[in-house]
């Protein structure tokens, strides 16, 4: 597959059991041998599960909780959504089981709001962009790398029970967790020294 040029649009899709569960139009910043860097600003178009959209609009936790059983059963309903509130940059190394995201607050002169590690299957190139599958677990990190916390561990455990996260995926995520934490701790020490 070809490499994407800076400025081109690439679509990042979440694919589970050969079905597309989300599709997000992203701007290519760099598509190199060392890393893929993608970005988006408010207004970027995506297709997302209606349960996720409902949860974002209403804060109804029951809507969020319906998403995993629907996914496990292959019941999907997607709708259009526009990215809001933050600009993002995401870095993905080839073969990595996670991507690193920087979230910027557009209402505050694009100040770095936080870092985010998204655990996912390694990216696979397609004619449109890249396919992966979000493995439900995330790590949220302070802008200065001084502290971090796990996000959605309950969803990850539930996804494992439902078979959404396979045993092989779980083993890969365990190793990726160690890599991500070591990376954060190493860079955090460098920031504090510098």
C-alpha positions as CSV (number, residue, x, y, z in Angstrom):
1,X,0.0,0.0,0.0
2,X,1.1,3.5,-0.7
3,X,2.2,6.0,1.9
4,X,0.1,9.1,2.5
5,X,1.5,12.6,1.9
6,X,1.3,15.3,4.6
7,X,-2.1,17.1,4.3
8,X,-3.9,14.2,2.8
9,X,-7.0,12.7,4.5
10,X,-6.8,9.2,5.8
11,X,-9.6,7.3,7.4
12,X,-9.0,5.4,10.6
13,X,-11.5,2.6,11.0
14,X,-12.2,0.3,13.9
15,X,-13.0,-3.1,12.5
16,X,-14.2,-6.0,14.5
17,X,-15.2,-9.4,13.0
18,X,-15.0,-7.8,9.5
19,X,-17.5,-5.1,10.4
20,X,-16.6,-1.4,10.5
21,X,-17.6,0.0,14.0
22,X,-16.2,3.5,13.5
23,X,-14.6,5.6,10.8
24,X,-12.8,8.8,11.5
25,X,-11.4,11.2,8.8
26,X,-8.0,12.4,10.0
27,X,-5.3,14.6,8.4
28,X,-2.0,13.0,7.8
29,X,0.9,14.9,9.4
30,X,3.6,12.3,8.7
31,X,3.6,8.8,7.3
32,X,7.1,7.6,7.8
33,X,9.0,4.5,8.6
34,X,9.3,5.4,12.3
35,X,5.8,6.6,13.0
36,X,2.5,7.6,11.6
37,X,1.2,10.9,12.8
38,X,-2.4,11.9,12.3
39,X,-4.4,14.9,13.4
40,X,-7.8,16.3,13.6
41,X,-9.6,19.5,14.6
42,X,-13.2,20.2,15.6
43,X,-15.5,19.6,12.7
44,X,-13.7,16.4,11.4
45,X,-16.3,13.9,10.3
46,X,-16.7,10.4,11.7
47,X,-19.1,7.6,11.8
48,X,-19.6,6.2,15.3
49,X,-21.9,3.9,17.3
50,X,-25.2,5.5,18.1
51,X,-24.8,4.4,21.7
52,X,-21.6,6.3,22.0
53,X,-23.2,9.4,20.4
54,X,-26.2,9.2,22.7
55,X,-23.8,8.9,25.7
56,X,-21.9,12.0,24.6
57,X,-25.0,14.0,24.1
58,X,-26.9,13.0,27.2
59,X,-24.3,11.7,29.6
60,X,-26.6,8.6,30.0
61,X,-24.3,5.9,31.3
62,X,-26.8,3.2,30.3
63,X,-26.2,4.1,26.6
64,X,-22.5,3.7,27.0
65,X,-23.0,0.3,28.7
66,X,-25.2,-1.0,25.8
67,X,-22.3,-0.5,23.4
68,X,-20.2,-3.6,24.4
69,X,-23.0,-6.2,24.3
70,X,-24.1,-4.8,21.0
71,X,-20.5,-5.1,19.7
72,X,-20.2,-8.7,21.0
73,X,-23.5,-9.7,19.3
74,X,-22.6,-7.9,16.0
75,X,-25.4,-5.4,16.4
76,X,-24.2,-2.1,15.2
77,X,-25.8,1.1,14.3
78,X,-23.7,4.0,13.1
79,X,-24.4,7.6,12.7
80,X,-22.5,10.7,11.7
81,X,-20.7,12.8,14.3
82,X,-18.5,15.8,14.1
83,X,-15.4,15.9,16.4
84,X,-15.8,18.7,19.0
85,X,-13.9,20.7,21.6
86,X,-10.4,19.5,21.1
87,X,-7.7,19.2,18.4
88,X,-5.7,16.0,18.5
89,X,-2.4,14.6,17.3
90,X,-1.8,10.9,17.4
91,X,1.4,9.0,16.9
92,X,1.5,5.3,16.1
93,X,4.7,3.3,15.6
94,X,4.5,0.4,13.1
95,X,3.3,-2.8,14.8
96,X,2.5,-1.0,18.1
97,X,-0.5,-2.1,20.2
98,X,-1.1,1.5,21.3
99,X,-1.2,5.0,19.9
100,X,-0.2,8.2,21.8
101,X,-2.5,11.2,21.5
102,X,-2.1,14.8,22.5
103,X,-5.4,16.6,23.1
104,X,-5.4,20.4,22.8
105,X,-8.1,22.6,24.1
106,X,-9.3,24.8,21.2
107,X,-11.2,27.2,23.5
108,X,-7.9,27.9,25.4
109,X,-5.6,28.8,22.5
110,X,-4.8,25.2,21.7
111,X,-3.2,24.6,25.1
112,X,-2.2,21.0,25.7
113,X,-5.0,19.5,27.8
114,X,-3.6,16.0,28.4
115,X,-1.9,13.1,26.8
116,X,-3.7,9.9,26.1
117,X,-2.6,6.3,25.3
118,X,-5.2,4.3,23.4
119,X,-4.6,0.6,23.4
120,X,-5.5,-0.9,20.0
121,X,-4.6,-3.6,17.5
122,X,-1.7,-2.7,15.2
123,X,-2.7,-0.4,12.3
124,X,-3.2,-2.1,9.0
125,X,-3.0,0.0,5.8
126,X,-6.0,0.2,3.5
127,X,-6.6,2.1,0.3
128,X,-8.6,4.7,2.4
129,X,-6.2,4.8,5.4
130,X,-5.8,2.5,8.3
131,X,-7.8,-0.2,10.1
132,X,-7.4,-1.1,13.7
133,X,-9.6,-2.1,16.6
134,X,-9.8,-0.1,19.8
135,X,-9.3,-2.5,22.7
136,X,-11.3,-0.4,25.2
137,X,-8.4,0.5,27.6
138,X,-6.8,3.9,27.9
139,X,-4.3,5.8,29.9
140,X,-4.8,9.5,30.6
141,X,-1.6,11.5,31.4
142,X,-1.2,15.0,32.7
143,X,0.3,17.5,30.3
144,X,3.6,17.7,32.2
145,X,3.7,13.8,32.5
146,X,3.7,14.1,36.3
147,X,0.7,11.8,36.9
148,X,-1.4,9.3,35.0
149,X,-4.5,7.1,35.5
150,X,-6.1,4.2,33.8
151,X,-9.4,4.8,32.1
152,X,-12.1,2.2,31.3
153,X,-10.6,-0.8,33.1
154,X,-14.2,-1.9,33.8
155,X,-15.1,-1.8,30.1
156,X,-11.9,-3.7,29.2
157,X,-12.7,-6.4,31.8
158,X,-16.3,-6.6,30.5
159,X,-15.0,-6.7,26.9
160,X,-12.8,-9.7,27.8
161,X,-15.8,-11.5,29.4
162,X,-17.9,-10.9,26.2
163,X,-15.1,-12.1,23.9
164,X,-14.6,-8.6,22.4
165,X,-11.0,-8.7,23.7
166,X,-9.5,-12.1,22.9
167,X,-6.9,-13.8,25.0
168,X,-4.2,-13.0,22.4
169,X,-5.3,-9.3,22.4
170,X,-5.1,-9.3,26.2
171,X,-1.6,-10.7,26.3
172,X,-0.5,-8.1,23.7
173,X,-2.2,-5.3,25.8
174,X,-0.5,-6.5,29.0
175,X,2.9,-6.1,27.3
176,X,1.8,-2.8,25.7
177,X,0.8,-1.5,29.1
178,X,4.3,-2.1,30.4
179,X,5.8,-0.4,27.4
180,X,3.5,2.7,27.6
181,X,4.1,3.2,31.4
182,X,7.9,2.8,30.9
183,X,7.8,5.4,28.1
184,X,5.8,7.8,30.3
185,X,8.1,7.4,33.3
186,X,11.2,7.8,31.2
187,X,10.0,11.0,29.4
188,X,8.6,12.3,32.7
189,X,12.0,12.1,34.3
190,X,13.6,13.8,31.3
191,X,11.0,16.6,31.5
192,X,11.6,17.1,35.2
193,X,15.4,17.2,34.7
194,X,15.2,19.5,31.7
